[in-house]
């Protein structure tokens, strides 16, 4: 009885948390005529016309270009963040000053509303010629990812005994070699987790995509809004729902595929250390 009740609670909670996604998915399979007469969660005549409309490449709306922009910018934003935070995390974990000052400073910066940085970033990007470029979007996404990446990697390095570093240095290894040859392989699960979280965060970023791109580097999150009234005459809910589902698929699939990796990495560093 307890097990049955537990599953009922779990099912209700899962349905409640995923209700917006379910509504969007159901709406994407409805025609405009059915939406006007049947706005509920049932579909009388499922159709793929909305997806066909979204996937049909046009001069004004090109979902493939938006997806490619998101992919390139997300990979750049995640990769740069990991490259920068790996040595920083090692230095912070092995330094009392870093744990007292640097780590709280970086975390507190991320706690600030991102819109505060909008005007200076736009002016700086305009001066550097990075507006509406994948590189420019990737760089700002790296900054967005750095605080979370630093926290994950610092905790992973802290799980490794400093005695390993000392033993390697006694054998003549430099701190840089210790970090790459000893620390990096041990915290590999944490690096994978950092990549997954960073990629999902970068893919879902909307503010900077809206602010820093106009045509050539528009990401999926911003491009999806262009489909809302693509055919004129108000919001095309079926088309809008279809493009939102397609845009959400890459991070959702990545999270589902790598779920076990994310779960296992939470204790892998401590076990190996």
ZADO-1210 file (C-alpha; in nm, 4 decimals, padded with zeros to 6 digits):
<atoms>
<atom x="00.0000" y="00.0000" z="00.0000" code="UNK" pos="1"/>
<atom x="00.2826" y="00.2370" z="00.0884" code="UNK" pos="2"/>
<atom x="00.4569" y="00.1571" z="-00.2402" code="UNK" pos="3"/>
<atom x="00.1385" y="00.2230" z="-00.4401" code="UNK" pos="4"/>
<atom x="00.0819" y="00.5535" z="-00.2613" code="UNK" pos="5"/>
<atom x="00.4419" y="00.6498" z="-00.3254" code="UNK" pos="6"/>
<atom x="00.4038" y="00.5861" z="-00.6992" code="UNK" pos="7"/>
<atom x="00.0800" y="00.7857" z="-00.7084" code="UNK" pos="8"/>
<atom x="00.2511" y="01.0833" z="-00.5440" code="UNK" pos="9"/>
<atom x="00.5435" y="01.0481" z="-00.7822" code="UNK" pos="10"/>
<atom x="00.3131" y="01.0361" z="-01.0877" code="UNK" pos="11"/>
<atom x="00.1158" y="01.3423" z="-00.9749" code="UNK" pos="12"/>
<atom x="00.4350" y="01.5380" z="-00.9036" code="UNK" pos="13"/>
<atom x="00.5895" y="01.4390" z="-01.2382" code="UNK" pos="14"/>
<atom x="00.2728" y="01.5396" z="-01.4241" code="UNK" pos="15"/>
<atom x="00.2517" y="01.8736" z="-01.2419" code="UNK" pos="16"/>
<atom x="00.6171" y="01.9603" z="-01.3072" code="UNK" pos="17"/>
<atom x="00.6000" y="01.8610" z="-01.6739" code="UNK" pos="18"/>
<atom x="00.2523" y="01.9996" z="-01.7436" code="UNK" pos="19"/>
<atom x="00.3771" y="02.2951" z="-01.9549" code="UNK" pos="20"/>
<atom x="00.5892" y="02.0595" z="-02.1656" code="UNK" pos="21"/>
<atom x="00.2963" y="01.8199" z="-02.2119" code="UNK" pos="22"/>
<atom x="00.0663" y="02.1042" z="-02.3188" code="UNK" pos="23"/>
<atom x="00.3257" y="02.2330" z="-02.5665" code="UNK" pos="24"/>
<atom x="00.3818" y="01.8857" z="-02.7101" code="UNK" pos="25"/>
<atom x="00.0083" y="01.8191" z="-02.7525" code="UNK" pos="26"/>
<atom x="-00.0473" y="02.1625" z="-02.9075" code="UNK" pos="27"/>
<atom x="00.2271" y="02.1001" z="-03.1628" code="UNK" pos="28"/>
<atom x="00.0203" y="01.8138" z="-03.3106" code="UNK" pos="29"/>
<atom x="-00.2997" y="02.0172" z="-03.3497" code="UNK" pos="30"/>
<atom x="-00.4158" y="02.2147" z="-03.6490" code="UNK" pos="31"/>
<atom x="-00.5283" y="02.5754" z="-03.6100" code="UNK" pos="32"/>
<atom x="-00.8905" y="02.4677" z="-03.6594" code="UNK" pos="33"/>
<atom x="-00.8725" y="02.2036" z="-03.3853" code="UNK" pos="34"/>
<atom x="-00.6985" y="02.4417" z="-03.1468" code="UNK" pos="35"/>
<atom x="-00.9892" y="02.6833" z="-03.1730" code="UNK" pos="36"/>
<atom x="-01.2435" y="02.4127" z="-03.0876" code="UNK" pos="37"/>
<atom x="-01.0366" y="02.1780" z="-02.8681" code="UNK" pos="38"/>
<atom x="-00.7773" y="02.3522" z="-02.6485" code="UNK" pos="39"/>
<atom x="-00.7529" y="02.0576" z="-02.4068" code="UNK" pos="40"/>
<atom x="-00.4984" y="01.7782" z="-02.3731" code="UNK" pos="41"/>
<atom x="-00.6650" y="01.5471" z="-02.6254" code="UNK" pos="42"/>
<atom x="-00.5922" y="01.5398" z="-02.9988" code="UNK" pos="43"/>
<atom x="-00.8746" y="01.4429" z="-03.2330" code="UNK" pos="44"/>
<atom x="-00.6799" y="01.4574" z="-03.5596" code="UNK" pos="45"/>
<atom x="-00.3015" y="01.4587" z="-03.5043" code="UNK" pos="46"/>
<atom x="-00.1058" y="01.6408" z="-03.7717" code="UNK" pos="47"/>
<atom x="00.2611" y="01.6992" z="-03.8524" code="UNK" pos="48"/>
<atom x="00.1833" y="02.0125" z="-04.0515" code="UNK" pos="49"/>
<atom x="00.3251" y="02.2376" z="-03.7797" code="UNK" pos="50"/>
<atom x="00.6580" y="02.0531" z="-03.7823" code="UNK" pos="51"/>
<atom x="00.6631" y="02.0555" z="-04.1621" code="UNK" pos="52"/>
<atom x="00.6090" y="02.4305" z="-04.1555" code="UNK" pos="53"/>
<atom x="00.8929" y="02.4831" z="-03.9101" code="UNK" pos="54"/>
<atom x="01.1345" y="02.2505" z="-04.0920" code="UNK" pos="55"/>
<atom x="01.0620" y="02.4063" z="-04.4307" code="UNK" pos="56"/>
<atom x="01.3653" y="02.6298" z="-04.4887" code="UNK" pos="57"/>
<atom x="01.2703" y="02.9828" z="-04.5916" code="UNK" pos="58"/>
<atom x="01.4665" y="03.3007" z="-04.6439" code="UNK" pos="59"/>
<atom x="01.3200" y="03.4608" z="-04.3320" code="UNK" pos="60"/>
<atom x="01.2882" y="03.1638" z="-04.0959" code="UNK" pos="61"/>
<atom x="01.5608" y="02.8999" z="-04.0939" code="UNK" pos="62"/>
<atom x="01.5453" y="02.6693" z="-03.7934" code="UNK" pos="63"/>
<atom x="01.8556" y="02.4838" z="-03.9088" code="UNK" pos="64"/>
<atom x="02.0641" y="02.7996" z="-03.8886" code="UNK" pos="65"/>
<atom x="01.9272" y="02.8784" z="-03.5434" code="UNK" pos="66"/>
<atom x="02.0103" y="02.5267" z="-03.4223" code="UNK" pos="67"/>
<atom x="02.3626" y="02.5502" z="-03.5653" code="UNK" pos="68"/>
<atom x="02.4171" y="02.8881" z="-03.4003" code="UNK" pos="69"/>
<atom x="02.3067" y="02.7464" z="-03.0649" code="UNK" pos="70"/>
<atom x="02.5286" y="02.4400" z="-03.1060" code="UNK" pos="71"/>
<atom x="02.8429" y="02.6367" z="-03.1936" code="UNK" pos="72"/>
<atom x="02.7879" y="02.9026" z="-02.9269" code="UNK" pos="73"/>
<atom x="02.7055" y="02.6425" z="-02.6598" code="UNK" pos="74"/>
<atom x="03.0143" y="02.4349" z="-02.7389" code="UNK" pos="75"/>
<atom x="03.2301" y="02.7473" z="-02.7319" code="UNK" pos="76"/>
<atom x="03.0737" y="02.8726" z="-02.4099" code="UNK" pos="77"/>
<atom x="03.1131" y="02.5374" z="-02.2372" code="UNK" pos="78"/>
<atom x="03.4603" y="02.4546" z="-02.3683" code="UNK" pos="79"/>
<atom x="03.6096" y="02.7950" z="-02.2864" code="UNK" pos="80"/>
<atom x="03.4571" y="02.7862" z="-01.9383" code="UNK" pos="81"/>
<atom x="03.6122" y="02.4453" z="-01.8641" code="UNK" pos="82"/>
<atom x="03.9541" y="02.5463" z="-02.0001" code="UNK" pos="83"/>
<atom x="03.9545" y="02.8564" z="-01.7797" code="UNK" pos="84"/>
<atom x="03.8090" y="02.7049" z="-01.4640" code="UNK" pos="85"/>
<atom x="04.0174" y="02.3849" z="-01.4484" code="UNK" pos="86"/>
<atom x="04.3437" y="02.5624" z="-01.3514" code="UNK" pos="87"/>
<atom x="04.1465" y="02.8147" z="-01.1459" code="UNK" pos="88"/>
<atom x="03.9716" y="02.5345" z="-00.9549" code="UNK" pos="89"/>
<atom x="04.3037" y="02.3633" z="-00.8834" code="UNK" pos="90"/>
<atom x="04.4535" y="02.6893" z="-00.7555" code="UNK" pos="91"/>
<atom x="04.1469" y="02.7688" z="-00.5425" code="UNK" pos="92"/>
<atom x="04.1286" y="02.4185" z="-00.3932" code="UNK" pos="93"/>
<atom x="04.4951" y="02.4237" z="-00.2953" code="UNK" pos="94"/>
<atom x="04.4943" y="02.7831" z="-00.1700" code="UNK" pos="95"/>
<atom x="04.3257" y="02.9168" z="00.1429" code="UNK" pos="96"/>
<atom x="04.3181" y="03.2645" z="-00.0063" code="UNK" pos="97"/>
<atom x="04.1357" y="03.1387" z="-00.3143" code="UNK" pos="98"/>
<atom x="03.8672" y="02.9621" z="-00.1107" code="UNK" pos="99"/>
<atom x="03.8171" y="03.2664" z="00.1122" code="UNK" pos="100"/>
<atom x="03.8131" y="03.5373" z="-00.1544" code="UNK" pos="101"/>
<atom x="03.8110" y="03.4238" z="-00.5182" code="UNK" pos="102"/>
<atom x="03.5430" y="03.1542" z="-00.4995" code="UNK" pos="103"/>
<atom x="03.2843" y="03.3635" z="-00.3064" code="UNK" pos="104"/>
<atom x="03.3535" y="03.6600" z="-00.5367" code="UNK" pos="105"/>
<atom x="03.2871" y="03.4610" z="-00.8537" code="UNK" pos="106"/>
<atom x="02.9734" y="03.2978" z="-00.7095" code="UNK" pos="107"/>
<atom x="02.8336" y="03.6313" z="-00.5903" code="UNK" pos="108"/>
<atom x="02.8887" y="03.7845" z="-00.9342" code="UNK" pos="109"/>
<atom x="02.6712" y="03.5126" z="-01.0863" code="UNK" pos="110"/>
<atom x="02.4023" y="03.5854" z="-00.8292" code="UNK" pos="111"/>
<atom x="02.3562" y="03.9335" z="-00.9771" code="UNK" pos="112"/>
<atom x="02.0841" y="03.9792" z="-01.2423" code="UNK" pos="113"/>
<atom x="02.2454" y="03.9383" z="-01.5843" code="UNK" pos="114"/>
<atom x="02.0577" y="04.2385" z="-01.7206" code="UNK" pos="115"/>
<atom x="02.2901" y="04.4630" z="-01.5141" code="UNK" pos="116"/>
<atom x="02.5693" y="04.3812" z="-01.7593" code="UNK" pos="117"/>
<atom x="02.3569" y="04.4484" z="-02.0693" code="UNK" pos="118"/>
<atom x="02.4596" y="04.8059" z="-02.1549" code="UNK" pos="119"/>
<atom x="02.8374" y="04.7796" z="-02.0941" code="UNK" pos="120"/>
<atom x="02.8537" y="04.4449" z="-02.2745" code="UNK" pos="121"/>
<atom x="02.6656" y="04.5783" z="-02.5765" code="UNK" pos="122"/>
<atom x="02.8935" y="04.8825" z="-02.5990" code="UNK" pos="123"/>
<atom x="03.2066" y="04.6689" z="-02.5602" code="UNK" pos="124"/>
<atom x="03.0892" y="04.4182" z="-02.8220" code="UNK" pos="125"/>
<atom x="03.0043" y="04.6996" z="-03.0618" code="UNK" pos="126"/>
<atom x="03.3553" y="04.8408" z="-03.0231" code="UNK" pos="127"/>
<atom x="03.5186" y="04.4984" z="-03.0720" code="UNK" pos="128"/>
<atom x="03.3004" y="04.4030" z="-03.3674" code="UNK" pos="129"/>
<atom x="03.1581" y="04.0956" z="-03.1908" code="UNK" pos="130"/>
<atom x="02.7909" y="04.1820" z="-03.2237" code="UNK" pos="131"/>
<atom x="02.5866" y="03.9190" z="-03.4070" code="UNK" pos="132"/>
<atom x="02.8732" y="03.6673" z="-03.4184" code="UNK" pos="133"/>
<atom x="02.8886" y="03.3100" z="-03.2874" code="UNK" pos="134"/>
<atom x="03.2233" y="03.3834" z="-03.1253" code="UNK" pos="135"/>
<atom x="03.0825" y="03.6810" z="-02.9368" code="UNK" pos="136"/>
<atom x="02.7831" y="03.4816" z="-02.8168" code="UNK" pos="137"/>
<atom x="03.0082" y="03.1919" z="-02.7162" code="UNK" pos="138"/>
<atom x="03.2350" y="03.4208" z="-02.5121" code="UNK" pos="139"/>
<atom x="02.9499" y="03.5641" z="-02.3085" code="UNK" pos="140"/>
<atom x="02.8060" y="03.2159" z="-02.2555" code="UNK" pos="141"/>
<atom x="03.1448" y="03.1109" z="-02.1179" code="UNK" pos="142"/>
<atom x="03.1214" y="03.3900" z="-01.8608" code="UNK" pos="143"/>
<atom x="02.7725" y="03.2729" z="-01.7688" code="UNK" pos="144"/>
<atom x="02.9036" y="02.9166" z="-01.7189" code="UNK" pos="145"/>
<atom x="03.2202" y="02.9970" z="-01.5215" code="UNK" pos="146"/>
<atom x="03.0657" y="03.0255" z="-01.1702" code="UNK" pos="147"/>
<atom x="02.8886" y="02.6876" z="-01.1820" code="UNK" pos="148"/>
<atom x="03.1877" y="02.5213" z="-01.3472" code="UNK" pos="149"/>
<atom x="03.4213" y="02.6620" z="-01.0824" code="UNK" pos="150"/>
<atom x="03.2055" y="02.5355" z="-00.7961" code="UNK" pos="151"/>
<atom x="03.1796" y="02.1829" z="-00.9411" code="UNK" pos="152"/>
<atom x="03.5510" y="02.1539" z="-01.0188" code="UNK" pos="153"/>
<atom x="03.6668" y="02.3040" z="-00.6894" code="UNK" pos="154"/>
<atom x="03.4607" y="02.0485" z="-00.4994" code="UNK" pos="155"/>
<atom x="03.6015" y="01.7713" z="-00.7199" code="UNK" pos="156"/>
<atom x="03.9622" y="01.8789" z="-00.6614" code="UNK" pos="157"/>
<atom x="03.8977" y="01.9105" z="-00.2876" code="UNK" pos="158"/>
<atom x="03.8059" y="01.5407" z="-00.2857" code="UNK" pos="159"/>
<atom x="04.1595" y="01.4545" z="-00.3991" code="UNK" pos="160"/>
<atom x="04.4181" y="01.4188" z="-00.1260" code="UNK" pos="161"/>
<atom x="04.6945" y="01.6834" z="-00.1459" code="UNK" pos="162"/>
<atom x="04.9377" y="01.4027" z="-00.0683" code="UNK" pos="163"/>
<atom x="04.9095" y="01.2921" z="-00.4314" code="UNK" pos="164"/>
<atom x="05.0313" y="01.6352" z="-00.5401" code="UNK" pos="165"/>
<atom x="05.3159" y="01.6309" z="-00.2909" code="UNK" pos="166"/>
<atom x="05.4297" y="01.2840" z="-00.3978" code="UNK" pos="167"/>
<atom x="05.4309" y="01.3841" z="-00.7644" code="UNK" pos="168"/>
<atom x="05.6213" y="01.7062" z="-00.6929" code="UNK" pos="169"/>
<atom x="05.8809" y="01.5126" z="-00.4961" code="UNK" pos="170"/>
<atom x="05.9347" y="01.3091" z="-00.8128" code="UNK" pos="171"/>
<atom x="06.0025" y="01.6307" z="-01.0016" code="UNK" pos="172"/>
<atom x="05.6607" y="01.7050" z="-01.1511" code="UNK" pos="173"/>
<atom x="05.5637" y="02.0704" z="-01.1890" code="UNK" pos="174"/>
<atom x="05.2261" y="02.1973" z="-01.0578" code="UNK" pos="175"/>
<atom x="05.1043" y="02.2216" z="-01.4177" code="UNK" pos="176"/>
<atom x="05.1947" y="01.8592" z="-01.4851" code="UNK" pos="177"/>
<atom x="05.0339" y="01.7507" z="-01.1589" code="UNK" pos="178"/>
<atom x="04.7126" y="01.9252" z="-01.2579" code="UNK" pos="179"/>
<atom x="04.6938" y="01.7726" z="-01.6064" code="UNK" pos="180"/>
<atom x="04.8469" y="01.4283" z="-01.5456" code="UNK" pos="181"/>
<atom x="04.7124" y="01.3438" z="-01.1991" code="UNK" pos="182"/>
<atom x="04.4221" y="01.5684" z="-01.1051" code="UNK" pos="183"/>
<atom x="04.2496" y="01.5894" z="-01.4439" code="UNK" pos="184"/>
<atom x="04.2042" y="01.2119" z="-01.4977" code="UNK" pos="185"/>
<atom x="04.0660" y="01.1705" z="-01.1458" code="UNK" pos="186"/>
<atom x="03.8083" y="01.4470" z="-01.1827" code="UNK" pos="187"/>
<atom x="03.7052" y="01.3407" z="-01.5322" code="UNK" pos="188"/>
<atom x="03.3469" y="01.2564" z="-01.4190" code="UNK" pos="189"/>
<atom x="03.3182" y="01.6074" z="-01.2744" code="UNK" pos="190"/>
<atom x="03.4455" y="01.7525" z="-01.6031" code="UNK" pos="191"/>
<atom x="03.1772" y="01.5609" z="-01.7929" code="UNK" pos="192"/>
<atom x="02.9121" y="01.6857" z="-01.5510" code="UNK" pos="193"/>
<atom x="03.0402" y="02.0402" z="-01.5911" code="UNK" pos="194"/>
<atom x="03.0188" y="02.0071" z="-01.9674" code="UNK" pos="195"/>
<atom x="02.6610" y="01.8763" z="-01.9559" code="UNK" pos="196"/>
<atom x="02.5339" y="02.1443" z="-01.7182" code="UNK" pos="197"/>
<atom x="02.7269" y="02.4133" z="-01.9030" code="UNK" pos="198"/>
<atom x="02.5938" y="02.3062" z="-02.2430" code="UNK" pos="199"/>
<atom x="02.2330" y="02.2997" z="-02.1205" code="UNK" pos="200"/>
<atom x="02.2722" y="02.6405" z="-01.9537" code="UNK" pos="201"/>
<atom x="02.4306" y="02.7915" z="-02.2640" code="UNK" pos="202"/>
<atom x="02.1695" y="02.6414" z="-02.4972" code="UNK" pos="203"/>
<atom x="01.8820" y="02.7795" z="-02.2891" code="UNK" pos="204"/>
<atom x="02.0278" y="03.1311" z="-02.2520" code="UNK" pos="205"/>
<atom x="01.7868" y="03.3899" z="-02.3949" code="UNK" pos="206"/>
<atom x="01.8827" y="03.7369" z="-02.2698" code="UNK" pos="207"/>
<atom x="02.2251" y="03.7677" z="-02.4307" code="UNK" pos="208"/>
<atom x="02.1079" y="03.5934" z="-02.7461" code="UNK" pos="209"/>
<atom x="01.8348" y="03.8541" z="-02.7805" code="UNK" pos="210"/>
<atom x="02.0643" y="04.1431" z="-02.6936" code="UNK" pos="211"/>
<atom x="02.3795" y="04.0561" z="-02.8888" code="UNK" pos="212"/>
<atom x="02.2436" y="03.8953" z="-03.2081" code="UNK" pos="213"/>
<atom x="02.0185" y="04.0177" z="-03.4863" code="UNK" pos="214"/>
<atom x="02.0485" y="03.7920" z="-03.7934" code="UNK" pos="215"/>
<atom x="02.3688" y="03.5911" z="-03.8439" code="UNK" pos="216"/>
<atom x="02.4135" y="03.4353" z="-03.4974" code="UNK" pos="217"/>
<atom x="02.0566" y="03.4181" z="-03.3641" code="UNK" pos="218"/>
<atom x="02.0253" y="03.1146" z="-03.1290" code="UNK" pos="219"/>
<atom x="01.7278" y="02.8804" z="-03.1138" code="UNK" pos="220"/>
<atom x="01.5832" y="03.0375" z="-02.7997" code="UNK" pos="221"/>
<atom x="01.5529" y="03.3725" z="-02.9764" code="UNK" pos="222"/>
<atom x="01.4728" y="03.2338" z="-03.3213" code="UNK" pos="223"/>
<atom x="01.1794" y="03.0384" z="-03.1783" code="UNK" pos="224"/>
<atom x="01.0002" y="03.3636" z="-03.1004" code="UNK" pos="225"/>
<atom x="01.0123" y="03.4598" z="-03.4713" code="UNK" pos="226"/>
<atom x="00.7746" y="03.1741" z="-03.5534" code="UNK" pos="227"/>
<atom x="00.4950" y="03.2946" z="-03.3269" code="UNK" pos="228"/>
<atom x="00.3402" y="03.5095" z="-03.5974" code="UNK" pos="229"/>
<atom x="00.5205" y="03.3661" z="-03.8968" code="UNK" pos="230"/>
<atom x="00.2028" y="03.3425" z="-04.1031" code="UNK" pos="231"/>
<atom x="00.0465" y="03.6663" z="-03.9845" code="UNK" pos="232"/>
<atom x="-00.2892" y="03.7078" z="-03.8179" code="UNK" pos="233"/>
<atom x="-00.1724" y="03.6695" z="-03.4601" code="UNK" pos="234"/>
<atom x="00.0124" y="03.3952" z="-03.2773" code="UNK" pos="235"/>
<atom x="00.0298" y="03.0615" z="-03.4587" code="UNK" pos="236"/>
<atom x="00.0194" y="02.8410" z="-03.1501" code="UNK" pos="237"/>
<atom x="00.0736" y="02.5122" z="-03.3306" code="UNK" pos="238"/>
<atom x="00.3792" y="02.6380" z="-03.5169" code="UNK" pos="239"/>
<atom x="00.5143" y="02.8073" z="-03.2049" code="UNK" pos="240"/>
<atom x="00.4736" y="02.4869" z="-03.0042" code="UNK" pos="241"/>
<atom x="00.6483" y="02.2798" z="-03.2700" code="UNK" pos="242"/>
<atom x="00.9517" y="02.5066" z="-03.2843" code="UNK" pos="243"/>
<atom x="00.9745" y="02.5121" z="-02.9049" code="UNK" pos="244"/>
<atom x="00.9696" y="02.1316" z="-02.8909" code="UNK" pos="245"/>
<atom x="01.2405" y="02.1069" z="-03.1579" code="UNK" pos="246"/>
<atom x="01.4512" y="02.3670" z="-02.9803" code="UNK" pos="247"/>
<atom x="01.4227" y="02.1874" z="-02.6472" code="UNK" pos="248"/>
<atom x="01.5148" y="01.8429" z="-02.7841" code="UNK" pos="249"/>
<atom x="01.8990" y="01.8722" z="-02.7879" code="UNK" pos="250"/>
<atom x="01.9495" y="01.9652" z="-02.4186" code="UNK" pos="251"/>
<atom x="01.6685" y="01.7317" z="-02.3097" code="UNK" pos="252"/>
<atom x="01.8202" y="01.4347" z="-02.4943" code="UNK" pos="253"/>
<atom x="02.1662" y="01.5174" z="-02.3629" code="UNK" pos="254"/>
<atom x="02.0361" y="01.5232" z="-02.0062" code="UNK" pos="255"/>
<atom x="01.8510" y="01.1932" z="-02.0493" code="UNK" pos="256"/>
<atom x="02.1429" y="01.0158" z="-02.2150" code="UNK" pos="257"/>
<atom x="02.3987" y="01.1377" z="-01.9620" code="UNK" pos="258"/>
<atom x="02.1772" y="01.1056" z="-01.6531" code="UNK" pos="259"/>
<atom x="02.3724" y="00.8137" z="-01.5098" code="UNK" pos="260"/>
<atom x="02.7000" y="00.9934" z="-01.5739" code="UNK" pos="261"/>
<atom x="02.5762" y="01.3001" z="-01.3854" code="UNK" pos="262"/>
<atom x="02.4553" y="01.0914" z="-01.0908" code="UNK" pos="263"/>
<atom x="02.7725" y="00.8831" z="-01.0715" code="UNK" pos="264"/>
<atom x="03.0038" y="01.1826" z="-01.0899" code="UNK" pos="265"/>
<atom x="02.8748" y="01.3223" z="-00.7631" code="UNK" pos="266"/>
<atom x="03.0723" y="01.0606" z="-00.5680" code="UNK" pos="267"/>
<atom x="03.3292" y="00.9428" z="-00.8236" code="UNK" pos="268"/>
<atom x="03.5896" y="01.1978" z="-00.7217" code="UNK" pos="269"/>
<atom x="03.5684" y="01.1052" z="-00.3541" code="UNK" pos="270"/>
<atom x="03.5888" y="00.7320" z="-00.4266" code="UNK" pos="271"/>
<atom x="03.8912" y="00.7688" z="-00.6532" code="UNK" pos="272"/>
<atom x="04.0602" y="01.0164" z="-00.4211" code="UNK" pos="273"/>
</atoms>
